Amino acid sequence: MAVVVAWSRIYIGVHYPSDVVASFLATSAAVIVLAGLWNRYAPRVFARLPFGVASEAGASEAAASEAAPTQAHGS
């Protein structure tokens, strides 16, 4: 879809080809940077949220510890 829109903008003379290429490169760079930031910082942010959003590993560890029977010491 984006390629069709880019081609149509060049075809009707609204943009130069260099404008379209530059916007593609800028958008690609922004996606790469933001994806990297998301992958690096999102787990830390979600771990600090008060409503208990946890990763799958953390959730499975919590479920395993809850399911384990507890033994009273000193009885």
C-alpha positions in Angstrom: 0.0 0.0 0.0 2.8 2.4 0.9 4.6 1.7 -2.3 1.4 2.4 -4.3 0.9 5.7 -2.5 4.6 6.7 -3.0 4.4 5.8 -6.7 1.2 7.8 -7.1 2.7 10.9 -5.4 5.6 10.8 -7.9 3.2 10.1 -10.9 0.9 13.0 -10.2 3.9 15.3 -9.7 3.4 16.2 -6.0 6.8 14.9 -4.9 10.2 14.3 -6.5 11.5 10.8 -6.4 14.3 11.9 -4.0 11.5 13.1 -1.5 9.9 9.7 -1.6 13.2 7.8 -1.1 14.3 10.2 1.7 11.0 9.6 3.5 11.3 5.9 3.1 14.8 5.9 4.6 13.8 8.2 7.5 10.8 6.0 8.3 12.9 2.9 8.2 15.5 4.4 10.5 12.8 5.5 13.0 11.3 2.0 13.0 14.6 0.4 13.7 15.5 2.8 16.5 12.0 2.6 18.1 11.9 -1.2 17.9 15.3 -1.4 19.5 14.2 0.9 22.3 11.0 -1.0 22.8 12.8 -4.4 23.0 15.3 -2.9 25.5 13.1 -1.0 27.8 9.5 -2.3 27.6 10.1 -5.3 29.8 11.5 -3.1 32.6 8.6 -0.7 32.3 5.9 -3.4 32.3 7.6 -5.1 35.3 7.1 -1.8 37.3 3.4 -1.4 36.5 1.1 -1.8 39.5 -1.5 -3.9 37.8 0.7 -7.0 37.5 1.7 -7.3 33.9 4.4 -9.9 33.9 6.5 -11.7 31.4 5.6 -15.3 30.6 8.7 -16.5 32.4 7.9 -14.5 35.5 4.3 -15.7 35.4 5.2 -19.3 35.0 7.7 -19.1 37.9 5.1 -17.5 40.1 2.5 -20.1 39.3 5.0 -22.9 40.0 5.9 -21.4 43.4 2.2 -21.1 44.3 1.5 -24.7 43.3 4.4 -26.1 45.5 3.3 -27.4 48.8 4.6 -25.7 51.9 6.0 -27.6 54.8 6.0 -26.4 58.4 9.3 -26.4 60.1 9.7 -27.3 63.7 6.5 -29.3 64.2 
